[in-house]
Structure formats: structure tokens, C-alpha cells
Amino acid sequence: MKRWLGILLATIMLLTMVGAGAEVTTDSYEYTYTNENDEEITVNRTETYDSDTGKTTYTESLSNGNTQYGEYTNTSDGNINSGNGTYLQLDSNGNVVEAGTYSFSENMENDESSWSGAWYDSESDTWYDFDGNETSMPSSVAALLAKYGKTTTTDEHVWYTHNTACVLGVELKTAKEGLTDKWYNVMPVDLSQDGTQTFPMAASGAYYFGTIDVTVNGDEVTTVYHYPNENNPSLMIYPESECLMWFKGLDKITTEFLDNPTSEMAFGTAISKENDLGGQDCALLFICNRVSYRVPFNVKGVSPVRLYRNHYKMADYFSAANDMLTKVEEAYAANNNDTSDTAEAETAEAADASAETAEETTDAAETTTETTTETTNP
């Protein structure tokens, strides 16, 4: 019943949008409907239409004490109307009682329509798609929860929206003073031997969050990551963006980069040690992905493992990471010195060549003078 009630409310919203017209920016009105318990509910609704995005956002105060939030778009192309939306209803205590997302397409000529989406059953704390199959919370609902400051569906469930997922290694804020105040890590990696090395990932600086595989094959280095839901799609993890970068040394990492990490490197695409890392056999792996996720990951209580950097079981891991950082910095310094020596040698060679050229020019000038003298004085 809740699913069809959600669809009915969505239809009302869409019809309101069509009737209001694009010139309306804000509107308030009242309407009534009968819920599944045959109770008549009075709704006071305020909505705002953004003509730039075509999106309508709204807030509804219900006579039963609940509050509903939502947003939707509706477009028309000839005889075809289509749209999508998300809604979220909270009781007076802030608990989610109804939520869902939908998209639809309707042919006005033959009255054919199609709907898809998902809805929330608060009694079982379970999400279902429109075919009745159990599914996970849609990311659009998670975003709506975060937008209105609601981070839980119940007291036990917490949403982390637009958070970062990084490789677990050396904290940059401690590795180089003043570089950043963010929790970002780098992992110093030995690239001298062929094979695959696996490192843990962390999310929000608080949880273990999957793994990273680094595979070396001759000159090529390939990096891939695996989130916890890779083999379990029901886990509520929603990737948003990726950033992979390899650095030759700490001095190559800037505060400006860390403020907005972007890179042309890509997961699953090999880089060259010779061309991209200056021939170094060790380097710093940096990852900064964006992701939204729920704790627990699903309604069955599957949760990520809490991260404690000072846990005794991780002491050897972090000690080895710091030792490898020293080797990376040494390799980077040596590489820079080699570059400087080469530049100096090239400069010296150029100076010698210039001197030789000048000497040859002088000799040629003297020969020309002697010849001219002999010619004019036979």
C-alpha cells in the first residue's frame, strides 16, 4: 500500500507542477487524502520551482504530525511525459516512516505508462523495488536524508554521505608538516618485483573499506580497488568519484592538489615506471575516492570494521609503511641528484663545444687574414 500511496502522491505533485507553469517560483496550498488506515490526512504544502534545473522541491506538514520532504522533475516531449522524484516522510520523532524514489514515462496518446523505483517499509526496515524484490536504499534518498540533516533511518543506522575512501598508509598531515590538515594517506610501495601486492582501504578515516591491488609487470604498474559490496550488491555503498595518483616523493604533493584531488591516471590502466615515475622502483600511492555509505551496510547488520591506527595488530603494518617511505624519499633524492648531475654535465659539454667553436672561428679568421695579406702583397 505504501508503494502505491507514494506513486499517488508523486502523481499529484507532477500534475501540480504542470498546472503551475514554469513561471511559478514558490507556492503554498492545502489538500487532503485518505491513507491506508482510512484516515483523512490534511496536508499543507510549500514548494519551490527552479527554472534553471527544472527541479521542484517541497515540504509538507501533515495533520498526523508527520513531515514529508521531496524533489522531482517533469518533462514533456510531444505526447510523452516523463519524470523522476524522491520523497521522504518523517514522524514527529524524526524517524523515517515512508521514503522512496521513482521514475516514469507516460504516453498521453494511448495512456500507456511505465514506472520504476524503490520504496521503504518501515515495519521491517527493508527496501523493495517496484516488483517487490528486496533492494538497497537508493543514493537519491540518502542524499535527501543528508540534505535535511537526517542521517539515520532508525537510531542504529548512520549514513556517511560524500565521504572519502583512501588507501591506508602514512598520514600526510604527519609525514610533512603544514601540507594538509585532512586525514588523507599515501602508501609507499616497492615496485621492484613483478607480482601483486594488496593494501587495505579506509573510509572517513574511521572504517576499513575494501582493498587495493597493485600489480607490477615489468615496467608497467596497474592499480585497482575493491569495495565491500563488490560481491554483495545489497550492501548500501554508493561510489561517486575516483582519484588515483602516483607520486615520486612527498615534495611532489602540494596543498593545492590535496584541496581538490584530480588526476588523469585511471584505475585498471597501467602506468610506466620509466615514463611516469622517473624510473624509480618505489613510489607513493595516493587514492581519494568519494563515496556514500550506511553503517550497518544492510538491514542484516553487516558492518565495516572500525579503524584504530594505534591497534597493536597494525603496528607492524604502519612501521613497514614508514620504512618504505624512507626508501621512497631516498630514491627520489637520488633521482633528483642524478638529474642535476646530468644537467651540469650537459651544461659543461655545451660550454666546451662553444669554446671549441670559438677557437675554430678565431683560427679561421687568422687564416683569412694571412691569405688576404699574401694576396695584397705578392
C-alpha positions in Angstrom: 0.0 0.0 0.0 2.8 2.4 0.9 4.3 1.9 -2.6 1.1 2.9 -4.3 0.5 5.7 -1.9 3.9 7.0 -2.8 3.1 6.8 -6.5 -0.2 8.5 -6.0 1.5 11.4 -4.1 4.1 11.6 -6.9 1.4 11.8 -9.5 -0.3 14.6 -7.6 3.0 16.5 -7.4 3.6 16.1 -11.1 0.1 17.3 -12.0 0.6 20.3 -9.8 3.8 21.1 -11.5 2.3 21.0 -14.9 -0.6 23.2 -13.8 1.6 25.7 -12.1 3.8 26.5 -15.1 7.4 27.4 -15.2 6.9 31.0 -14.1 5.9 29.9 -10.6 8.9 30.0 -8.1 7.1 29.5 -4.8 3.6 28.3 -3.9 1.7 27.1 -0.9 -1.6 25.3 -0.7 -3.6 22.6 1.2 -5.1 19.3 0.1 -6.4 16.1 1.7 -6.1 12.4 1.1 -7.1 9.1 2.8 -4.3 6.9 4.0 -4.1 3.1 4.2 -5.8 3.2 7.6 -8.8 5.1 6.1 -7.7 8.2 8.0 -8.2 11.5 6.2 -4.9 13.4 6.2 -4.7 17.2 5.6 -1.5 18.4 4.0 -0.1 21.9 4.0 2.4 22.1 1.2 5.1 24.6 0.2 7.0 24.1 -3.0 9.7 26.0 -4.9 10.5 25.6 -8.6 13.9 26.2 -10.0 13.6 27.1 -13.7 17.3 26.6 -14.3 17.3 23.0 -13.2 13.7 22.2 -13.8 13.5 20.8 -10.3 10.7 21.3 -7.8 11.5 20.9 -4.1 8.8 20.8 -1.4 7.9 20.4 2.2 4.6 19.1 3.5 3.2 19.3 7.1 0.7 16.5 7.7 -2.2 16.7 10.2 -0.9 13.4 11.8 2.3 15.2 12.9 4.5 13.9 10.1 6.6 15.9 7.7 7.4 15.0 4.1 10.3 16.3 2.0 10.7 15.7 -1.7 12.0 16.8 -5.0 11.2 15.9 -8.6 11.4 16.9 -12.2 8.9 16.5 -15.0 9.4 16.9 -18.7 7.2 16.7 -21.8 8.2 15.8 -25.3 5.2 15.7 -27.6 2.9 13.0 -26.3 5.4 11.6 -23.9 5.6 12.8 -20.3 8.4 11.6 -18.1 10.0 12.4 -14.8 11.6 11.2 -11.6 11.5 12.1 -8.0 12.4 11.2 -4.4 10.4 11.6 -1.2 11.0 11.2 2.5 8.4 11.3 5.3 9.4 11.6 9.0 7.3 11.2 12.1 7.4 13.8 14.9 10.4 12.0 16.5 12.4 12.2 13.2 12.1 8.5 12.3 11.6 7.6 8.7 8.1 6.2 8.1 7.9 6.5 4.3 10.6 7.0 1.6 11.1 6.2 -2.0 12.3 7.1 -5.4 10.6 6.7 -8.8 10.9 7.4 -12.5 8.1 7.2 -15.0 7.2 7.6 -18.7 3.7 8.1 -19.9 2.3 8.1 -23.4 -0.6 10.6 -23.4 -1.9 9.3 -26.8 -2.5 5.7 -25.8 -2.4 6.1 -21.9 0.4 3.6 -21.6 2.9 4.2 -18.8 5.8 2.6 -17.1 7.1 3.1 -13.5 10.3 2.0 -11.7 11.9 2.8 -8.4 12.1 1.7 -4.8 10.2 2.2 -1.6 10.9 1.7 2.1 8.9 -0.5 4.5 9.5 1.0 8.0 7.9 -2.0 9.8 10.6 -4.4 8.5 13.2 -1.7 7.9 13.6 -3.1 4.3 13.7 -1.5 0.9 11.8 -3.1 -2.1 11.8 -2.3 -5.8 8.5 -1.9 -7.6 8.5 -5.6 -8.4 8.5 -6.5 -4.7 12.2 -7.6 -4.6 14.4 -6.6 -1.6 16.9 -4.0 -2.6 19.1 -1.3 -1.0 18.4 2.3 -0.3 18.7 4.4 -3.5 21.5 7.0 -3.4 19.0 9.8 -4.1 17.2 9.0 -0.9 20.5 9.0 1.0 21.2 12.5 -0.4 17.8 13.7 0.7 18.4 12.4 4.2 21.7 14.3 4.3 20.1 17.4 2.8 17.6 17.8 5.6 20.0 16.8 8.4 18.6 13.3 8.9 21.4 10.8 9.0 19.5 7.8 10.3 16.6 5.7 9.3 16.5 4.3 12.9 18.8 5.1 15.8 21.1 2.2 14.8 21.7 3.3 11.2 24.0 6.1 10.3 24.6 7.5 6.8 28.0 8.9 5.7 27.4 10.9 2.6 30.0 12.3 0.2 32.9 10.9 2.3 36.4 9.9 1.2 37.9 6.4 0.7 41.7 6.2 0.7 44.5 3.7 0.8 45.6 3.1 4.3 49.2 4.0 4.9 51.1 7.0 6.1 49.1 10.1 7.1 50.2 13.1 5.0 49.5 15.6 7.8 52.1 13.9 10.0 54.5 12.9 7.2 55.0 16.5 6.1 54.2 19.4 8.4 51.9 22.0 7.0 51.0 20.0 3.9 47.4 19.4 4.9 45.0 19.0 7.8 43.0 16.3 6.1 43.2 12.6 7.0 44.5 11.6 3.6 47.1 8.8 3.4 49.7 7.7 1.0 51.1 4.1 0.8 54.8 3.8 -0.1 55.1 0.8 -2.4 58.1 -1.3 -3.5 57.7 -1.7 -7.3 61.0 -3.6 -7.9 59.5 -7.1 -8.2 56.8 -8.4 -10.5 53.6 -9.6 -8.8 50.5 -8.2 -7.0 50.5 -6.5 -3.6 47.3 -5.9 -1.6 46.7 -3.0 0.8 43.7 -2.1 2.9 41.4 0.9 2.2 39.8 3.1 4.8 36.7 5.4 4.6 36.1 8.6 6.5 39.3 7.9 8.5 37.1 5.6 10.6 36.5 2.2 8.9 38.3 -0.4 6.9 36.7 -0.2 3.5 37.9 -2.8 1.0 41.3 -3.4 -0.6 43.7 -2.1 -3.2 45.7 -4.3 -5.6 48.9 -3.0 -7.1 50.3 -5.3 -9.9 53.8 -4.9 -11.3 54.6 -6.4 -14.7 58.0 -5.3 -15.9 57.8 -1.6 -16.5 54.0 -1.4 -16.0 52.1 -0.8 -12.8 48.3 -1.3 -12.6 46.1 -0.3 -9.6 42.5 -1.5 -8.9 40.3 -1.2 -5.8 37.6 -3.5 -4.4 34.8 -2.1 -2.2 33.0 -4.4 0.3 29.9 -4.6 -1.9 31.7 -5.9 -4.9 30.4 -9.4 -4.2 27.3 -8.3 -2.3 25.3 -5.7 -4.1 22.8 -5.4 -1.3 25.3 -3.5 0.8 24.4 0.2 0.8 27.6 1.6 -0.7 27.3 4.2 -3.5 30.5 5.3 -5.3 30.6 8.9 -6.5 34.1 9.7 -7.9 37.6 8.3 -8.2 41.1 9.8 -7.9 44.3 7.7 -8.4 47.8 9.3 -8.3 51.3 8.0 -8.0 54.0 10.4 -6.7 57.8 10.1 -6.8 58.2 11.8 -3.4 56.5 13.9 -0.8 57.8 17.1 -2.4 55.7 16.3 -5.5 52.5 16.5 -3.4 51.1 20.1 -3.0 48.4 21.6 -0.7 46.6 22.8 -3.7 46.3 19.3 -5.1 45.0 17.9 -1.8 42.4 20.6 -1.6 40.9 19.3 -4.8 42.4 15.9 -5.8 42.1 15.2 -9.5 44.2 13.0 -11.8 44.4 11.8 -15.4 45.6 8.4 -14.1 42.9 5.7 -14.0 42.2 2.5 -12.1 42.8 -0.5 -14.2 45.1 1.4 -16.7 48.8 0.7 -16.4 51.4 3.5 -15.9 55.1 3.3 -16.7 57.8 3.3 -14.1 60.2 4.8 -16.6 57.9 7.4 -18.1 55.6 8.3 -15.1 57.9 7.7 -12.1 61.3 8.7 -13.4 62.5 5.1 -13.4 62.0 4.7 -9.7 61.4 1.2 -8.3 59.4 2.6 -5.4 56.8 5.4 -5.2 53.8 6.8 -3.2 50.3 5.6 -3.9 47.6 8.1 -3.3 43.9 7.4 -3.6 41.0 9.8 -2.8 37.6 8.4 -3.9 34.2 9.8 -3.0 31.5 7.5 -1.7 28.3 7.5 0.4 27.5 4.5 2.6 25.4 3.3 5.5 26.6 1.8 8.8 25.5 -1.0 9.1 25.8 -1.7 5.4 22.5 -3.5 5.3 19.4 -4.4 7.3 21.0 -7.7 8.4 23.6 -5.8 10.4 26.7 -6.3 8.2 29.0 -3.5 9.3 32.5 -2.3 8.4 35.3 -3.0 10.8 36.2 0.1 12.9 39.7 1.5 12.2 42.1 2.2 15.1 45.5 3.3 13.9 47.1 2.5 17.3 45.8 -1.0 17.5 48.7 -3.4 18.2 47.8 -5.7 15.3 48.5 -2.8 12.9 51.8 -1.8 14.4 54.0 -3.8 12.0 52.0 -2.6 9.0 52.4 1.1 9.8 56.1 0.5 10.8 56.8 -1.1 7.4 55.0 1.7 5.6 57.2 4.3 7.3 60.3 2.3 6.5 59.3 2.2 2.8 58.6 5.9 2.9 62.2 6.5 3.9 63.3 4.4 0.9 61.0 6.3 -1.5 62.4 9.6 -0.3 66.0 8.3 -0.7 65.2 7.1 -4.3 63.5 10.4 -5.1 66.5 12.4 -3.7 69.0 10.2 -5.7 66.9 10.6 -8.8 66.9 14.4 -8.4 70.7 14.4 -7.9 71.2 12.3 -11.0 69.1 14.8 -12.9 71.2 17.7 -11.5 74.5 15.9 -12.3 73.3 15.2 -15.8 72.2 18.8 -16.3 75.6 20.0 -15.1 77.4 17.6 -17.4 75.3 18.7 -20.3 76.0 22.3 -19.4 79.7 21.6 -19.3 79.7 19.8 -22.6 77.8 22.7 -24.2 80.4 25.1 -22.8 83.3 23.1 -24.1 81.6 22.8 -27.5 81.1 26.6 -27.5 84.7 27.2 -26.6 85.9 24.8 -29.4 83.6 26.6 -31.9 85.0 30.0 -30.8 88.6 28.7 -31.2 87.9 27.3 -34.6 86.3 30.7 -35.6 89.4 32.5 -34.4 91.7 30.2 -36.3 89.7 30.7 -39.4 89.8 34.4 -39.0 93.6 34.3 -38.7 93.9 32.1 -41.8 91.8 34.6 -43.7 93.9 37.5 -42.6 97.1 35.7 -43.7 95.7 34.9 -47.1 94.5 38.4 -47.6 97.9 39.7 -46.7 99.6 37.4 -49.1 97.2 38.3 -51.9 97.7 42.0 -51.4 101.5 41.8 -51.0 102.8 39.4 -53.7 
